[in-house]
């Protein structure tokens, strides 16, 4: 009998209450089955059994020379290269990632969802769920200890191949940066809470691997005359006056569309001429699903009405035909983001602004126009931004009057110097 041959059950024990609990290399699954695993020459093999004795004998007698194909196949990604192949390509092929050798990525994702993401905002949950559905699939059945940079690279290659072969996906996809960012956040959460020795397998190189095409630069700002053309085009459409009122309110508040979509009469004081932006709409899949306290940066802000806002809101208040709490509503119900975008995009085309789209253009435009005539602090205050740097780098591109004054001053200094030099030469 060879040392790998299976022995009789009598060789084990005559005790009918035999149990493998407390013996390393066994894992009891939620469905009642037992998973046995063993590591040979830096490679891990495992199999699932119904009975403890079967699991014990398999672990004791199994060797790849006798059975090179494990009963439970190793997960394959992309071009059918398994995890053992990935591990052999590492500098230290026998080294596993982290200390926990049993937990699967799927189990970590479920725990991450139930204990962490469910405490976050609805849009955060929605975005992570979308990423999980379209990107995490190949990782679900893999152990966390087997996930390294090579595995992440194979997942990216597989997903990139899907995009390239699909005309629809290719038209909308530029890279996998968002997916990699959220995946890295998940790994960081796991490392911080459960396995400090875990090496986060997502690296900067993966962002380069996931590159498909350069993200087109989207125009997000209008000039004064373009803003007026856009408002006029809105008014020419169906329910034109309603949509112009909505757009002008968003424009003069320098607001996100969620702030106007969730605007309620209880937060409007026509006597004092103030608007309290406290509750905003939550859109998932471009549909209104709820209201939440605080804006995107978590703060509320009070805005003083200008003449146009006071005129619009006073007229809308006097023309109210229902008891809807929302300033802008259709049959008492809040607007969907999809409906708002459709009306905006039609108006852009009517106004000859085909290169513009979406609802955020008005916020960018207002910030840019304010900075063109006033200071950066004015632009920051109007839109409720926390950081001046965000306003400077993202929302504005027009030099301020301070910049113009600076250039003019230096020009005058040079001119005075040049004049003085010419006078000196003449006297000489």
Steps between C-alpha positions, in 0.01 A plus 500: 500500500639840398494793736231664284267197492163526669472294817200327643272693732603258771848650482354827619301415808231274623339791679175587319503854643817596312518876423749713305417813700819655628711345222651753258414502130126449531219751460132450579290681239158659571325228294630229733772368272866472596781646293840334533815670372871429492805673361767311307807665349349846539172408326167463676253220428154458649179301475153510658351199677175400671664302780783577737669163450511548123654844542756363748615215273520723194724748683713217638548307174461749214800584284500665154715218360208266560229748398636808318152646448331618822131419533422868552658683206705812560322811374604604150520857377537633149700259288464202736815556703430380853617636832782249528645646181468849642680400817788345306561835332557680827843555646394300805253247356445318828395815686127557553352846537412563864442262787144380432523204262132410490275803448378560144470836325124443474474470879701819549279685251184389682646609833614831351151562365311405816721669758647797312321602180152475648597782737587732210289723277264335249698618198820354651327164544361518147836581340682222687231250409532590131878454514462164674260369234718592205851449643518270803362183337833325424622564857203366697612138536866580565660498843622836623843347563526409130415845365812686394600747230509233232141400575382861481684538167320196359163637608577831329609321183178299495277803556695711253454230237122506560493876447710495182275233346182693581425816299254624763735450794797641309310820425444570869812357664836678518668312787438297817621764746172515689483122540861479616448783748202328660675161498803654670271656762349158571845342543607787728191447717578127525863567589412762759234291675597135457849431364769768559756290312295505180669666201253704296535348151376802304785724381555798272604275212149352487361841405730499197396144416136604508546792262279471191490850353559856610205652677357773278507851639139601557405864471324601821481879478296752301555863415241761595334504158492117497326493838227729367460288185466190718231658722307621193520155339364342818202733499414404142455133596210317664421657841771745405435757773520229768835371373644850460404574861670180612819571302524863608453398863784250469714757320458785751551263792811355330341177620528131433187364334427295816473824700234646271324167444459465877416867568192528728278792594570459870859606436405818309438824687353753259482768770870485583595406145702194606525141379618229738663219303476224759329202337604378156367239262664159467500360147578135429497390138385858424177446698402683818510258795529709816600823673808536716622767736801700391660564164772293336765634736274431798417862578191718474510857374281810502471693173373856471262540204579740220220678314459221245475222760250702705287562190503130397426359846229759581321427174526122547369530857198703384429254217509185718215262413580217743642437844825349377791599724731520197551830322551323168271202450279329246160401638636538849795266449869605490677503165721216380855582399434330167214737417709803596792386283272432202360853507843655550656302215218589258548867586876478443436372148237762425741769616776370273704371796524135392835455677330552839294251698381420850394708798834587658592746226299777666693465827833514315380796295389708797828440685695599190300818439531609863874453490523694175360810669570442870747313720554130558347541847179630342478193277571268792228660714238497225524125441560393858836336427728415791823530305618793292733260320203300369342816362832612349595172330165348406223756483668811361735588219451873446764740645359721775511877501782466755702309243423766240600779739827319576594472133402861432709622794815319376433633150484856640824446696681390185353793306615751764847349501518511120382865495756601761777332300401682181493838679844434647641418156357818352654714774831325448 
